Amino acid sequence: MFSLYFSLGFEHISDLTGYDHILFLIAICAVYLLKDWKKVLVLVTAFTIGHSVTLALATLHIVNVSGELIEFLIPLTILTSAFFVFFDRSDEFSKRHHIYKYFSAMFFGLIHGLGFSNYLRAILGKEENILLPLFSFNIGLEIGQILIVFIYLLIATVIVNILKVKKREFVLIMVGAVAGIALIMTIERFPY
């Protein structure tokens, strides 16, 4: 049972057709390089915690939010995260700034967790105890996120340190691309 739900969590986050999660991860990690892996791990884990909380609450039928609204809010969180990076002019991030990013990643994780809850609820409806499946799913999700972020950090480090592209320029290109895609998604999913 562990491996089934672990695989579902891993596939959920790494599925290229559901690229909204990957865009979000890039948006919150855009300013970091491989040497910053500890800070990034904290951000990714914050997102997973938020994602896990609402996934559990929705699966247990404690929280129920319109799927249409959530599908609109997900790209809005990506767009917001990209704008935070785009308009931040500091190269070094203070501890206070990092704590802010941690809580925003967790808050946005709450929204993203609702996006997959209907599907998971349907699968878990057959299970007597949902604790192990939820735990397994979230471990798979976390491992998938870490892999995606590691690949991004590796590419960013090569581009900045080896190819000598200015870090700020690289960051602006990445968040600009993410913001552009997120803006299109937000407009397409506008619920009204």
Backbone as a printed PyTorch tensor [residue, N CA C, xyz], in Angstrom:
tensor([[[  0.8190,  -1.1900,   0.0000],
         [  0.0000,   0.0000,   0.0000],
         [  0.8700,   1.2630,   0.0000]],

        [[  1.9740,   1.2530,   0.7740],
         [  2.8490,   2.4220,   0.8410],
         [  3.3430,   2.8010,  -0.5480]],

        [[  3.8290,   1.8150,  -1.2900],
         [  4.4350,   2.1040,  -2.5970],
         [  3.4040,   2.6520,  -3.5860]],

        [[  2.1670,   2.1990,  -3.5190],
         [  1.1280,   2.6960,  -4.4230],
         [  0.8970,   4.1840,  -4.2090]],

        [[  0.6720,   4.5900,  -2.9710],
         [  0.3780,   5.9850,  -2.6850],
         [  1.6280,   6.8590,  -2.7720]],

        [[  2.7770,   6.2880,  -2.4580],
         [  4.0450,   6.9960,  -2.6610],
         [  4.1910,   7.3420,  -4.1440]],

        [[  3.9330,   6.3670,  -5.0020],
         [  4.0280,   6.5810,  -6.4550],
         [  3.0380,   7.6360,  -6.9180]],

        [[  1.8130,   7.5930,  -6.3840],
         [  0.8150,   8.6040,  -6.7450],
         [  1.2830,  10.0110,  -6.3810]],

        [[  1.8580,  10.1540,  -5.1970],
         [  2.3680,  11.4570,  -4.7610],
         [  3.5160,  11.9320,  -5.6240]],

        [[  4.4410,  11.0240,  -5.9150],
         [  5.5920,  11.3600,  -6.7520],
         [  5.1330,  11.7530,  -8.1560]],

        [[  4.2210,  10.9760,  -8.7190],
         [  3.7200,  11.2570, -10.0710],
         [  2.9080,  12.5460, -10.1040]],

        [[  2.1700,  12.8180,  -9.0230],
         [  1.3600,  14.0330,  -8.9550],
         [  2.2320,  15.2740,  -9.1120]],

        [[  3.3480,  15.3100,  -8.4330],
         [  4.1900,  16.5040,  -8.4510],
         [  5.0910,  16.5590,  -9.6780]],

        [[  5.4450,  15.4200, -10.2290],
         [  6.4010,  15.4120, -11.3440],
         [  5.7440,  15.2430, -12.7150]],

        [[  4.4310,  15.1310, -12.7460],
         [  3.7080,  14.9660, -14.0040],
         [  3.8130,  16.2420, -14.8350]],

        [[  4.4020,  16.1460, -16.0070],
         [  4.6080,  17.3230, -16.8470],
         [  3.3060,  17.8910, -17.4050]],

        [[  2.2410,  17.0980, -17.4340],
         [  0.9580,  17.6410, -17.8830],
         [  0.3140,  18.4930, -16.7890]],

        [[  0.6970,  18.2710, -15.5610],
         [  0.2350,  19.0920, -14.4450],
         [  1.3640,  20.0070, -14.0050]],

        [[  1.8790,  20.7760, -14.9250],
         [  3.0850,  21.5660, -14.7080],
         [  2.9020,  22.7380, -13.7600]],

        [[  1.6910,  22.9650, -13.2790],
         [  1.4810,  24.0890, -12.3750],
         [  2.3190,  23.9720, -11.1070]],

        [[  2.4710,  22.7690, -10.5800],
         [  3.2910,  22.5900,  -9.3690],
         [  4.7630,  22.8520,  -9.6680]],

        [[  5.2120,  22.4230, -10.8320],
         [  6.6130,  22.6410, -11.2060],
         [  6.8720,  24.1450, -11.3690]],

        [[  5.9420,  24.8500, -11.9880],
         [  6.0830,  26.3010, -12.1300],
         [  6.1470,  26.9800, -10.7630]],

        [[  5.3080,  26.5170,  -9.8350],
         [  5.3250,  27.1010,  -8.4990],
         [  6.6720,  26.8690,  -7.8270]],

        [[  7.1960,  25.6630,  -7.9360],
         [  8.4980,  25.3600,  -7.3340],
         [  9.5980,  26.2310,  -7.9240]],

        [[  9.5650,  26.4330,  -9.2250],
         [ 10.5650,  27.2960,  -9.8560],
         [ 10.4150,  28.7310,  -9.3560]],

        [[  9.1800,  29.1980,  -9.2240],
         [  8.9480,  30.5650,  -8.7600],
         [  9.5070,  30.7900,  -7.3600]],

        [[  9.3100,  29.8330,  -6.4600],
         [  9.7990,  30.0610,  -5.0890],
         [ 11.2920,  29.7670,  -4.9410]],

        [[ 11.8740,  29.0620,  -5.9080],
         [ 13.2980,  28.7030,  -5.8220],
         [ 14.1600,  29.4660,  -6.8170]],

        [[ 13.5830,  30.3820,  -7.5570],
         [ 14.2760,  31.0420,  -8.6650],
         [ 15.5690,  31.7360,  -8.2530]],

        [[ 15.6380,  32.2670,  -7.0550],
         [ 16.8040,  33.0580,  -6.6410],
         [ 17.9310,  32.2190,  -6.0460]],

        [[ 17.7200,  30.9320,  -5.9300],
         [ 18.6980,  30.0900,  -5.2480],
         [ 19.5630,  29.2990,  -6.2180]],

        [[ 20.7340,  28.9450,  -5.7180],
         [ 21.6520,  28.0550,  -6.4270],
         [ 21.8520,  26.8150,  -5.5720]],

        [[ 22.6050,  25.8550,  -6.0810],
         [ 22.8070,  24.5840,  -5.3970],
         [ 23.3770,  24.7690,  -3.9890]],

        [[ 24.2100,  25.7690,  -3.7970],
         [ 24.8040,  26.0180,  -2.4730],
         [ 23.7470,  26.4010,  -1.4320]],

        [[ 22.5730,  26.8100,  -1.8730],
         [ 21.4890,  27.2310,  -0.9790],
         [ 20.4990,  26.1120,  -0.6870]],

        [[ 20.8910,  24.8720,  -0.8870],
         [ 19.9590,  23.7540,  -0.8260],
         [ 19.2140,  23.6520,   0.5030]],

        [[ 19.8440,  24.0460,   1.6120],
         [ 19.1590,  23.9540,   2.9100],
         [ 17.9670,  24.9090,   2.9740]],

        [[ 18.1670,  26.1320,   2.4920],
         [ 17.0610,  27.1060,   2.4790],
         [ 15.9330,  26.6050,   1.5870]],

        [[ 16.3030,  26.0330,   0.4560],
         [ 15.3080,  25.5410,  -0.4930],
         [ 14.5460,  24.3560,   0.0960]],

        [[ 15.2470,  23.4910,   0.7870],
         [ 14.5940,  22.3370,   1.4140],
         [ 13.5300,  22.7940,   2.4140]],

        [[ 13.8160,  23.8520,   3.1540],
         [ 12.8350,  24.4010,   4.0950],
         [ 11.6000,  24.9020,   3.3430]],

        [[ 11.8110,  25.6090,   2.2220],
         [ 10.6820,  26.1180,   1.4340],
         [  9.8410,  24.9870,   0.8600]],

        [[ 10.5050,  23.9860,   0.3220],
         [  9.7940,  22.8540,  -0.2770],
         [  9.0000,  22.1070,   0.7860]],

        [[  9.5990,  21.9210,   1.9430],
         [  8.9180,  21.2290,   3.0310],
         [  7.7290,  22.0490,   3.5350]],

        [[  7.8770,  23.3750,   3.5600],
         [  6.7550,  24.2360,   3.9630],
         [  5.5890,  24.0570,   3.0000]],

        [[  5.8900,  24.0080,   1.7120],
         [  4.8530,  23.7910,   0.7080],
         [  4.1790,  22.4340,   0.9310]],

        [[  4.9790,  21.4030,   1.1940],
         [  4.4350,  20.0600,   1.4230],
         [  3.5480,  20.0350,   2.6640]],

        [[  3.9540,  20.7290,   3.7060],
         [  3.1390,  20.7670,   4.9310],
         [  1.7760,  21.3820,   4.6320]],

        [[  1.7860,  22.5260,   3.9550],
         [  0.5160,  23.1620,   3.5900],
         [ -0.3270,  22.2750,   2.6990]],

        [[  0.3050,  21.6930,   1.7070],
         [ -0.3600,  20.7930,   0.7600],
         [ -0.9760,  19.6150,   1.5160]],

        [[ -0.2290,  19.0600,   2.4550],
         [ -0.6740,  17.8890,   3.2180],
         [ -1.8700,  18.1990,   4.1030]],

        [[ -1.8480,  19.3730,   4.7230],
         [ -2.9340,  19.7510,   5.6350],
         [ -4.2640,  19.8220,   4.8970]],

        [[ -4.3050,  20.5720,   3.8000],
         [ -5.5850,  20.6990,   3.0960],
         [ -5.9630,  19.4270,   2.3620]],

        [[ -4.9720,  18.6820,   1.9270],
         [ -5.2710,  17.3980,   1.2890],
         [ -5.9650,  16.4760,   2.2890]],

        [[ -5.4440,  16.4400,   3.5180],
         [ -6.0610,  15.6090,   4.5580],
         [ -7.4490,  16.1260,   4.9250]],

        [[ -7.5680,  17.4390,   5.1230],
         [ -8.8670,  18.0180,   5.5060],
         [ -9.9220,  17.8110,   4.4280]],

        [[ -9.5220,  17.9560,   3.1770],
         [-10.4810,  17.7560,   2.0850],
         [-10.8310,  16.2830,   1.9190]],

        [[ -9.8490,  15.4230,   2.0790],
         [-10.0930,  13.9840,   1.9500],
         [-11.0290,  13.4900,   3.0500]],

        [[-10.9100,  14.0720,   4.2420],
         [-11.7720,  13.7050,   5.3630],
         [-13.1130,  14.4480,   5.3400]],

        [[-13.3640,  15.2140,   4.2820],
         [-14.6050,  15.9770,   4.1000],
         [-14.7930,  17.0600,   5.1600]],

        [[-13.6980,  17.5630,   5.7090],
         [-13.7710,  18.6520,   6.6800],
         [-13.7900,  19.9950,   5.9450]],

        [[-13.0700,  20.0680,   4.8380],
         [-13.0050,  21.2710,   4.0070],
         [-13.4870,  20.9040,   2.6150]],

        [[-14.3380,  21.7460,   2.0640],
         [-14.8130,  21.5210,   0.7000],
         [-14.8630,  22.8720,  -0.0090]],

        [[-14.0080,  23.0280,  -1.0150],
         [-13.9340,  24.2780,  -1.7760],
         [-14.1840,  23.9500,  -3.2430]],

        [[-14.8490,  24.8260,  -3.9250],
         [-15.1530,  24.6490,  -5.3460],
         [-13.8850,  24.3700,  -6.1480]],

        [[-13.9330,  23.3000,  -6.9330],
         [-12.7980,  22.9420,  -7.7820],
         [-12.4740,  24.0360,  -8.7800]],

        [[-13.4900,  24.7060,  -9.2800],
         [-13.3020,  25.7990, -10.2320],
         [-12.5170,  26.9510,  -9.5940]],

        [[-12.8450,  27.2680,  -8.3480],
         [-12.1340,  28.3320,  -7.6370],
         [-10.6770,  27.9320,  -7.3940]],

        [[-10.4440,  26.7060,  -6.9830],
         [ -9.0810,  26.2350,  -6.7170],
         [ -8.2550,  26.2400,  -7.9980]],

        [[ -8.8470,  25.8050,  -9.1030],
         [ -8.1240,  25.7960, -10.3800],
         [ -7.7490,  27.2120, -10.8260]],

        [[ -8.4890,  28.2040, -10.3810],
         [ -8.1490,  29.6040, -10.6400],
         [ -7.0660,  30.0850,  -9.6680]],

        [[ -7.1820,  29.7030,  -8.4080],
         [ -6.2410,  30.1790,  -7.3950],
         [ -4.8320,  29.6010,  -7.5600]],

        [[ -4.7230,  28.3850,  -8.0670],
         [ -3.4020,  27.7650,  -8.2160],
         [ -2.4820,  28.5990,  -9.1150]],

        [[ -2.8920,  28.9620, -10.3450],
         [ -1.9820,  29.8050, -11.1310],
         [ -1.8020,  31.2000, -10.5380]],

        [[ -2.7900,  31.6660,  -9.7840],
         [ -2.6470,  32.9570,  -9.1190],
         [ -1.5350,  32.9050,  -8.0670]],

        [[ -1.3960,  31.7680,  -7.3680],
         [ -0.2890,  31.6280,  -6.3980],
         [  1.0610,  31.6130,  -7.1140]],

        [[  1.0930,  31.0200,  -8.2880],
         [  2.3350,  30.9850,  -9.0750],
         [  2.6910,  32.3990,  -9.5180]],

        [[  1.7130,  33.1090, -10.0330],
         [  1.9110,  34.4780, -10.4970],
         [  2.3690,  35.3760,  -9.3460]],

        [[  1.7380,  35.2460,  -8.2080],
         [  2.1080,  36.0360,  -7.0330],
         [  3.5330,  35.7400,  -6.5960]],

        [[  3.8990,  34.4650,  -6.5490],
         [  5.2620,  34.0830,  -6.1500],
         [  6.2880,  34.6330,  -7.1300]],

        [[  5.9830,  34.5910,  -8.4180],
         [  6.8930,  35.1320,  -9.4310],
         [  7.0420,  36.6450,  -9.2650]],

        [[  5.9490,  37.3400,  -8.9920],
         [  6.0260,  38.7850,  -8.8040],
         [  6.8390,  39.1550,  -7.5730]],

        [[  6.7400,  38.3670,  -6.5020],
         [  7.5590,  38.6230,  -5.3160],
         [  9.0350,  38.6400,  -5.6970]],

        [[  9.4310,  37.6790,  -6.4880],
         [ 10.8380,  37.5780,  -6.9020],
         [ 11.1780,  38.6940,  -7.8850]],

        [[ 10.2960,  38.9350,  -8.8250],
         [ 10.5550,  39.9090,  -9.8790],
         [ 10.7890,  41.3100,  -9.3130]],

        [[ 10.0220,  41.6810,  -8.3130],
         [ 10.1230,  43.0360,  -7.7850],
         [ 11.0520,  43.1640,  -6.5840]],

        [[ 11.6350,  42.0820,  -6.1450],
         [ 12.6000,  42.1480,  -5.0420],
         [ 13.9680,  42.4850,  -5.6230]],

        [[ 14.5280,  43.5670,  -5.1850],
         [ 15.7910,  44.0360,  -5.7440],
         [ 17.0180,  43.5810,  -4.9430]],

        [[ 16.8220,  42.9190,  -3.8400],
         [ 17.9700,  42.5150,  -3.0250],
         [ 18.5730,  41.2200,  -3.5520]],

        [[ 19.8820,  41.1540,  -3.5500],
         [ 20.5640,  39.9290,  -3.9610],
         [ 20.6280,  38.9330,  -2.8150]],

        [[ 20.8260,  39.4420,  -1.6270],
         [ 20.8930,  38.5800,  -0.4530],
         [ 19.5650,  38.6550,   0.2820]],

        [[ 19.1170,  37.5150,   0.7610],
         [ 17.8360,  37.4660,   1.4400],
         [ 18.0500,  37.3740,   2.9420]],

        [[ 17.4340,  38.2900,   3.6540],
         [ 17.5640,  38.3070,   5.1020],
         [ 16.7930,  37.1330,   5.7000]],

        [[ 17.0750,  36.8810,   6.9760],
         [ 16.3640,  35.8120,   7.6840],
         [ 14.8690,  36.1200,   7.7130]],

        [[ 14.5320,  37.3870,   7.9200],
         [ 13.1220,  37.8000,   7.9510],
         [ 12.4520,  37.5370,   6.5990]],

        [[ 13.1570,  37.8540,   5.5400],
         [ 12.6310,  37.6330,   4.1930],
         [ 12.4110,  36.1400,   3.9490]],

        [[ 13.3480,  35.3200,   4.4160],
         [ 13.2210,  33.8780,   4.2210],
         [ 12.0390,  33.3210,   5.0190]],

        [[ 11.8210,  33.8320,   6.2200],
         [ 10.6710,  33.3960,   7.0190],
         [  9.3770,  33.7630,   6.3010]],

        [[  9.3320,  34.9420,   5.7020],
         [  8.1620,  35.3490,   4.9180],
         [  7.9330,  34.3760,   3.7580]],

        [[  9.0040,  34.0210,   3.0580],
         [  8.8880,  33.0790,   1.9450],
         [  8.4180,  31.7110,   2.4460]],

        [[  8.8900,  31.2990,   3.6240],
         [  8.4970,  30.0200,   4.2100],
         [  6.9880,  29.9940,   4.4420]],

        [[  6.4530,  31.0410,   5.0550],
         [  5.0250,  31.0620,   5.3540],
         [  4.1730,  31.2350,   4.0920]],

        [[  4.6650,  31.9760,   3.1220],
         [  3.8900,  32.0940,   1.8820],
         [  3.8950,  30.7630,   1.1330]],

        [[  5.0130,  30.0270,   1.1500],
         [  5.0500,  28.7020,   0.5190],
         [  4.0660,  27.7610,   1.2120]],

        [[  3.9960,  27.8360,   2.5340],
         [  3.0660,  26.9860,   3.2680],
         [  1.6210,  27.3760,   2.9510]],

        [[  1.3320,  28.6690,   2.9280],
         [ -0.0180,  29.1340,   2.6320],
         [ -0.4310,  28.7200,   1.2170]],

        [[  0.4620,  28.9160,   0.2560],
         [  0.1480,  28.5400,  -1.1160],
         [  0.0440,  27.0240,  -1.2530]],

        [[  0.7730,  26.2910,  -0.4200],
         [  0.6340,  24.8370,  -0.3850],
         [ -0.7620,  24.4190,   0.0410]],

        [[ -1.3630,  25.1900,   0.9420],
         [ -2.7440,  24.9130,   1.3600],
         [ -3.6750,  24.9460,   0.1490]],

        [[ -3.4830,  25.9230,  -0.7070],
         [ -4.3250,  26.0550,  -1.9040],
         [ -4.0610,  24.9160,  -2.8740]],

        [[ -2.7900,  24.6220,  -3.1230],
         [ -2.4430,  23.5560,  -4.0680],
         [ -2.9460,  22.1890,  -3.5900]],

        [[ -2.9670,  21.9730,  -2.2850],
         [ -3.4380,  20.7030,  -1.7440],
         [ -4.8920,  20.4280,  -2.0780]],

        [[ -5.6750,  21.4810,  -2.1660],
         [ -7.0860,  21.3130,  -2.5040],
         [ -7.2770,  20.8960,  -3.9650]],

        [[ -6.2830,  21.1900,  -4.8040],
         [ -6.3950,  20.8870,  -6.2180],
         [ -6.4340,  19.4080,  -6.5540]],

        [[ -5.8630,  18.5890,  -5.6990],
         [ -5.7980,  17.1500,  -5.9720],
         [ -6.7320,  16.3510,  -5.0670]],

        [[ -7.4150,  17.0510,  -4.1780],
         [ -8.1750,  16.3650,  -3.1290],
         [ -9.3390,  15.5280,  -3.6510]],

        [[-10.0400,  15.9870,  -4.6820],
         [-11.1910,  15.2130,  -5.1810],
         [-10.7500,  13.8580,  -5.7230]],

        [[ -9.6710,  13.8470,  -6.4890],
         [ -9.1590,  12.5980,  -7.0380],
         [ -8.7020,  11.6600,  -5.9160]],

        [[ -7.9220,  12.2080,  -4.9850],
         [ -7.4220,  11.3720,  -3.8900],
         [ -8.5700,  10.8910,  -3.0100]],

        [[ -9.5650,  11.7350,  -2.7940],
         [-10.7230,  11.3510,  -1.9890],
         [-11.4320,  10.1530,  -2.6160]],

        [[-11.5560,  10.1580,  -3.9390],
         [-12.2060,   9.0440,  -4.6340],
         [-11.4150,   7.7500,  -4.4590]],

        [[-10.1020,   7.8460,  -4.5220],
         [ -9.2500,   6.6560,  -4.3550],
         [ -9.2810,   6.1760,  -2.9090]],

        [[ -9.1720,   7.1160,  -1.9730],
         [ -9.1070,   6.7500,  -0.5580],
         [-10.4570,   6.3260,   0.0020]],

        [[-11.5180,   6.5960,  -0.7160],
         [-12.8400,   6.1940,  -0.2470],
         [-12.9520,   4.7060,  -0.0390]],

        [[-12.1120,   3.9450,  -0.6990],
         [-12.1220,   2.4880,  -0.5780],
         [-11.3000,   1.9960,   0.6030]],

        [[-10.4790,   2.8570,   1.1750],
         [ -9.5910,   2.4690,   2.2730],
         [-10.2920,   2.6320,   3.6210]],

        [[-10.0490,   1.7010,   4.5240],
         [-10.6120,   1.8090,   5.8730],
         [ -9.8620,   2.8500,   6.6970]],

        [[ -8.5450,   2.8350,   6.5860],
         [ -7.7140,   3.7750,   7.3210],
         [ -6.9410,   4.6020,   6.3010]],

        [[ -7.1200,   5.9190,   6.3340],
         [ -6.4720,   6.7540,   5.3210],
         [ -5.1420,   7.3520,   5.7930]],

        [[ -4.7450,   7.0920,   7.0270],
         [ -3.5250,   7.6900,   7.5610],
         [ -2.2830,   7.2510,   6.7740]],

        [[ -2.0910,   5.9730,   6.5810],
         [ -0.9240,   5.4870,   5.8460],
         [ -0.9550,   5.9360,   4.3840]],

        [[ -2.0950,   5.8250,   3.6860],
         [ -2.1080,   6.3250,   2.3040],
         [ -1.7810,   7.8180,   2.1920]],

        [[ -2.3300,   8.6360,   3.0860],
         [ -2.0240,  10.0710,   3.0540],
         [ -0.5480,  10.3310,   3.3320]],

        [[ -0.0110,   9.6360,   4.3230],
         [  1.4110,   9.7810,   4.6540],
         [  2.2700,   9.3650,   3.4670]],

        [[  1.9510,   8.2290,   2.8710],
         [  2.7150,   7.7170,   1.7350],
         [  2.6570,   8.6790,   0.5550]],

        [[  1.4690,   9.2020,   0.2830],
         [  1.2930,  10.1520,  -0.8060],
         [  2.1620,  11.3840,  -0.5930]],

        [[  2.1470,  11.9090,   0.6280],
         [  2.8970,  13.1270,   0.9210],
         [  4.4090,  12.9060,   0.9200]],

        [[  4.8560,  11.7290,   1.2950],
         [  6.2910,  11.4150,   1.1940],
         [  6.6870,  11.3680,  -0.2850]],

        [[  5.8750,  10.7600,  -1.1170],
         [  6.1380,  10.7360,  -2.5560],
         [  6.1550,  12.1350,  -3.1460]],

        [[  5.2320,  12.9600,  -2.6880],
         [  5.1600,  14.3520,  -3.1210],
         [  6.4440,  15.0910,  -2.7500]],

        [[  6.8820,  14.9330,  -1.5290],
         [  8.0930,  15.6190,  -1.0500],
         [  9.3290,  15.1700,  -1.8250]],

        [[  9.4770,  13.8740,  -2.0400],
         [ 10.6300,  13.3550,  -2.7870],
         [ 10.6000,  13.8880,  -4.2240]],

        [[  9.4380,  13.9100,  -4.8360],
         [  9.2970,  14.4470,  -6.1870],
         [  9.6780,  15.9170,  -6.2610]],

        [[  9.2280,  16.6910,  -5.2770],
         [  9.5650,  18.1050,  -5.2390],
         [ 11.0590,  18.3100,  -5.0700]],

        [[ 11.6600,  17.5380,  -4.1960],
         [ 13.1060,  17.6710,  -3.9710],
         [ 13.8690,  17.3620,  -5.2590]],

        [[ 13.4470,  16.3500,  -5.9860],
         [ 14.0970,  16.0110,  -7.2500],
         [ 13.9560,  17.1480,  -8.2640]],

        [[ 12.7650,  17.7000,  -8.3980],
         [ 12.5330,  18.8100,  -9.3330],
         [ 13.3900,  20.0070,  -8.9580]],

        [[ 13.4050,  20.3430,  -7.6880],
         [ 14.1670,  21.4960,  -7.2260],
         [ 15.6680,  21.2470,  -7.3910]],

        [[ 16.1170,  20.0390,  -7.1270],
         [ 17.5350,  19.7140,  -7.3140],
         [ 17.9360,  19.9290,  -8.7780]],

        [[ 17.1080,  19.4700,  -9.6950],
         [ 17.3960,  19.6510, -11.1300],
         [ 17.4460,  21.1430, -11.4660]],

        [[ 16.4730,  21.8970, -10.9630],
         [ 16.4790,  23.3420, -11.2200],
         [ 17.7370,  23.9860, -10.6470]],

        [[ 18.0660,  23.6830,  -9.3940],
         [ 19.2400,  24.2900,  -8.7560],
         [ 20.5280,  23.9280,  -9.4840]],

        [[ 20.6050,  22.7100,  -9.9580],
         [ 21.7780,  22.2690, -10.7190],
         [ 21.8950,  23.0670, -12.0160]],

        [[ 20.8030,  23.2050, -12.7450],
         [ 20.8050,  23.9790, -13.9900],
         [ 21.1510,  25.4410, -13.7050]],

        [[ 20.5370,  26.0240, -12.6740],
         [ 20.8040,  27.4200, -12.3200],
         [ 22.2680,  27.6220, -11.9560]],

        [[ 22.8320,  26.6900, -11.2080],
         [ 24.2340,  26.7910, -10.8050],
         [ 25.1580,  26.7170, -12.0100]],

        [[ 24.8690,  25.8160, -12.9230],
         [ 25.6880,  25.7040, -14.1450],
         [ 25.5920,  26.9960, -14.9560]],

        [[ 24.3990,  27.5160, -15.1330],
         [ 24.2120,  28.7300, -15.9400],
         [ 24.8990,  29.9340, -15.3030]],

        [[ 24.7770,  30.0780, -13.9940],
         [ 25.3370,  31.2510, -13.3130],
         [ 26.8430,  31.0950, -13.0620]],

        [[ 27.2630,  29.9600, -12.5440],
         [ 28.6720,  29.8050, -12.1490],
         [ 29.5930,  29.3500, -13.2670]],

        [[ 29.1110,  28.5400, -14.1720],
         [ 29.9850,  28.0130, -15.2250],
         [ 29.8350,  28.8190, -16.5170]],

        [[ 28.5910,  29.1010, -16.9150],
         [ 28.3730,  29.8730, -18.1350],
         [ 28.4770,  31.3830, -17.8970]],

        [[ 28.5850,  31.7670, -16.6320],
         [ 28.7970,  33.1550, -16.2130],
         [ 27.6820,  34.1140, -16.6180]],

        [[ 26.4580,  33.6200, -16.6390],
         [ 25.3020,  34.4940, -16.8360],
         [ 25.0480,  35.1900, -15.5060]],

        [[ 24.7760,  36.4920, -15.5500],
         [ 24.5210,  37.2200, -14.3050],
         [ 23.3010,  36.6220, -13.6240]],

        [[ 23.4480,  36.4070, -12.3350],
         [ 22.3820,  35.7300, -11.5830],
         [ 21.0540,  36.4750, -11.6920]],

        [[ 21.0730,  37.7830, -11.5240],
         [ 19.8250,  38.5580, -11.5610],
         [ 19.1430,  38.4330, -12.9250]],

        [[ 19.9250,  38.4300, -13.9920],
         [ 19.3540,  38.2800, -15.3300],
         [ 18.7180,  36.9080, -15.5090]],

        [[ 19.4070,  35.8840, -15.0320],
         [ 18.8670,  34.5320, -15.1200],
         [ 17.5630,  34.4230, -14.3310]],

        [[ 17.5620,  34.9770, -13.1230],
         [ 16.3670,  34.9310, -12.2650],
         [ 15.2020,  35.6480, -12.9450]],

        [[ 15.4690,  36.8160, -13.5180],
         [ 14.4000,  37.5690, -14.1750],
         [ 13.8420,  36.8230, -15.3850]],

        [[ 14.7030,  36.1650, -16.1320],
         [ 14.2310,  35.3740, -17.2730],
         [ 13.3410,  34.2320, -16.7790]],

        [[ 13.7780,  33.5350, -15.7400],
         [ 13.0040,  32.3970, -15.2200],
         [ 11.6530,  32.8440, -14.6620]],

        [[ 11.6680,  33.8580, -13.7950],
         [ 10.3850,  34.2790, -13.2080],
         [  9.5050,  34.9820, -14.2350]],

        [[ 10.1080,  35.6090, -15.2300],
         [  9.3240,  36.2030, -16.3060],
         [  8.5820,  35.1340, -17.0920]],

        [[  9.2790,  34.0530, -17.4180],
         [  8.6460,  32.9440, -18.1440],
         [  7.5480,  32.3030, -17.2940]],

        [[  7.8540,  32.0700, -16.0230],
         [  6.8630,  31.4730, -15.1180],
         [  5.6500,  32.3910, -14.9800]],

        [[  5.8960,  33.6840, -14.8080],
         [  4.7910,  34.6390, -14.6550],
         [  3.9350,  34.6920, -15.9210]],

        [[  4.5680,  34.6400, -17.0680],
         [  3.8170,  34.6670, -18.3290],
         [  2.8950,  33.4710, -18.4670]],

        [[  3.4090,  32.3000, -18.1870],
         [  2.5910,  31.0790, -18.2600],
         [  1.4760,  31.1230, -17.2180]],

        [[  1.8200,  31.5650, -16.0020],
         [  0.8240,  31.6300, -14.9200],
         [ -0.2670,  32.6500, -15.2380]],

        [[  0.1030,  33.7540, -15.8610],
         [ -0.8960,  34.7630, -16.2260],
         [ -1.8900,  34.1920, -17.2310]],

        [[ -1.3880,  33.4830, -18.2270],
         [ -2.2740,  32.8490, -19.2110],
         [ -3.1940,  31.8400, -18.5220]],

        [[ -2.6350,  31.0240, -17.6400],
         [ -3.4460,  30.0420, -16.9100],
         [ -4.5030,  30.7270, -16.0500]],

        [[ -4.1300,  31.8430, -15.4000],
         [ -5.0610,  32.5640, -14.5450],
         [ -6.2310,  33.1210, -15.3500]],

        [[ -5.9220,  33.6920, -16.4950],
         [ -6.9740,  34.2420, -17.3630],
         [ -7.8750,  33.1160, -17.8850]],

        [[ -7.2670,  32.0220, -18.3220],
         [ -8.0610,  30.9000, -18.8470],
         [ -8.9690,  30.2720, -17.7940]],

        [[ -8.5240,  30.2940, -16.5530],
         [ -9.2900,  29.6310, -15.4880],
         [-10.1490,  30.6000, -14.6750]],

        [[-10.2410,  31.8420, -15.1060],
         [-11.0500,  32.8170, -14.3640],
         [-12.4740,  32.2870, -14.2360]],

        [[-12.9660,  32.1460, -13.0010],
         [-14.2360,  31.4340, -12.7910],
         [-15.5060,  32.2440, -13.0590]],

        [[-15.3960,  33.5020, -13.3960],
         [-16.6240,  34.2940, -13.5230],
         [-16.8250,  34.8090, -14.9230]]])
